């Protein structure tokens, strides 16, 4: 049960945190947040593909 609930709670907390920091940052801060999210997305997709084909 914890395997299902914990990731959902963490996902909601991350989305809330990103939206909070996004609304309270300047344009330079928004560029940094966007760059970090794009980097994390590319890294996550690459890692997932590597682990699937390994």
C-alpha positions in Angstrom: 0.0 0.0 0.0 2.8 2.4 0.9 4.4 1.7 -2.6 1.3 3.2 -4.2 0.6 6.1 -1.9 4.1 7.4 -1.3 5.0 8.1 -4.9 1.6 9.9 -5.4 2.2 12.1 -2.4 5.8 12.9 -3.4 4.6 13.7 -7.0 2.0 16.1 -5.7 4.5 17.8 -3.3 7.0 18.2 -6.1 4.4 19.8 -8.4 3.2 22.1 -5.6 6.8 23.1 -4.8 7.7 23.8 -8.5 4.6 25.9 -8.9 5.3 27.8 -5.7 8.9 28.6 -6.7 7.8 29.4 -10.3 5.3 32.0 -9.2 7.7 33.7 -6.7 10.8 33.9 -9.1 12.0 36.4 -11.5 12.5 35.8 -15.3 16.1 34.7 -14.7 14.9 32.3 -12.0 12.2 30.9 -14.3 14.8 30.2 -16.9 16.9 28.3 -14.4 13.9 26.3 -13.1 13.0 25.4 -16.7 16.6 24.4 -17.5 16.7 22.2 -14.4 13.4 20.6 -15.3 14.5 19.9 -18.9 17.8 18.4 -17.7 16.0 16.2 -15.1 13.5 15.0 -17.7 16.2 14.1 -20.2 18.2 12.4 -17.5 15.2 10.4 -16.4 14.2 9.3 -19.9 17.8 8.3 -20.7 18.1 6.3 -17.4 14.7 4.6 -18.0 15.7 3.6 -21.6 19.1 2.4 -20.4 17.5 0.3 -17.6 14.9 -1.2 -20.0 17.4 -2.3 -22.6 20.1 -3.4 -20.2 
